[in-house]
Amino acid sequence: MTLLLFALGRLLSAIPVLIGVTIVVFLSVQLVPGDIALSILGRMATQEQLAALREEMGLNQPVAVQYIRWFGALLQGDIGTSLAQQMPVATILLPKIGNSLILMAGSLIMVLGVGLLLAVISAPRFRSLTDRAVVALTLILASLPVFWLGIVLLYFLGFKWKLFPISGMYNVVKPGGLPDLLHHLILPAAVTAASSIAIVARVTRSRMLDVLAQPYILAARARGLRRGQIVLRHAVRNTLPTFASIGGLQIGGLFGGVVFTEIIFNWPGVGLQLYDAILARDVPMIQGCVLVVAAVFVLGNLISDIAVFSLDPRKDQL
């Protein structure tokens, strides 16, 4: 089976998942207690005004009919109109998605680089002091809540020692282009990546320990190959499918995790927009934000499957 056919098959199988995601997203917002029309117009609105707004928004129709209308508009690229800003949701979200992808990409680079490095340092030195230190570090990283870690790093590295900016993507007074963006990116990306680094490092370390116990590794040692050669040429290479799988699965988790990070660091992305929409009870915007996060989860799983297949040495036999 070629990589193209495999990717096409996975893409087709993702379509029903995406349709299911739209159903869950729509129902999760529609079934929340409360009157949307009342929250928009306020308690001073008359019954006639409330009825007119429900008629205009289609809220007086059955939920199934509302979903079909919403899904039909969604297929045409129309997510709805923001109740708070009176602008198309897609127009507002498009630049926000790009900003969140920048933050997610920075976090993913940290996750893959640091996670693999910790596994390579730890696994060949099983049960040594170095290995125990790495295991302890990953346990700590996995246990730290994102919002708590963000506030702590923001206080010490932003307010107290002033090593990093504390808000936004660029310097508002004097934007500095790419270097300025990277300077603003480091702290929120590190906070977002912390727990995922622990996951990738632990899973990759476990798989590498299994690889290092294989007979061909013992034979390589018997031939006098140095530990570094064995790890880089054999252990890392045979661990890559597992590493790609667990790393790819972090894409959706990182994109969802930026919701907390963007609020803490005032990063102008989907997460901050979702927070503002919840406060304003902006239902179309909430649906749009949640739909984007869910779609990235599905896309992350698709990328993970394709990466694992491309790195699997057995793919030519399938």
Stockholm file with secondary structure:
# STOCKHOLM 1.0

chainA/1-318         MTLLLFALGRLLSAIPVLIGVTIVVFLSVQLVPGDIALSILGRMATQEQLAALREEMGLNQPVAVQYIRWFGALLQGDIGTSLAQQMPVATILLPKIGNSLILMAGSLIMVLGVGLLLAVISAPRFRSLTDRAVVALTLILASLPVFWLGIVLLYFLGFKWKLFPISGMYNVVKPGGLPDLLHHLILPAAVTAASSIAIVARVTRSRMLDVLAQPYILAARARGLRRGQIVLRHAVRNTLPTFASIGGLQIGGLFGGVVFTEIIFNWPGVGLQLYDAILARDVPMIQGCVLVVAAVFVLGNLISDIAVFSLDPRKDQL
#=GR chainA/1-318 SS CCHHHHHHHHHHHHHHHHHHHHHHHHHHHHTSSSCHHHHHHCTTCCHHHHHHHHHHHTTTSCHHHHHHHHHHHHHTTCCCBCTTTCSBHHHHHHHHHHHHHHHHHHHHHHHHHHHHHHHHHHGGGTTSHHHHHHHHHHHHHHHSCHHHHHHHHIIIIIIISCCSCCSSSSCSSSCCHHHHHHHHHHHHHHHHHHHHHHHHHHHHHHHHHHHHTSHHHHHHHHTTCCHHHHIIIIIHHHHHHHHHHHHHHHHHHHHHHHHHHHHHHTCCSHHHHHHHHHHHTCHHHHHHHHHHHHHHHHHHHHHHHHHHHHHCTTGGGC
#=GC SS_cons         CCHHHHHHHHHHHHHHHHHHHHHHHHHHHHTSSSCHHHHHHCTTCCHHHHHHHHHHHTTTSCHHHHHHHHHHHHHTTCCCBCTTTCSBHHHHHHHHHHHHHHHHHHHHHHHHHHHHHHHHHHGGGTTSHHHHHHHHHHHHHHHSCHHHHHHHHIIIIIIISCCSCCSSSSCSSSCCHHHHHHHHHHHHHHHHHHHHHHHHHHHHHHHHHHHHTSHHHHHHHHTTCCHHHHIIIIIHHHHHHHHHHHHHHHHHHHHHHHHHHHHHHTCCSHHHHHHHHHHHTCHHHHHHHHHHHHHHHHHHHHHHHHHHHHHCTTGGGC
//
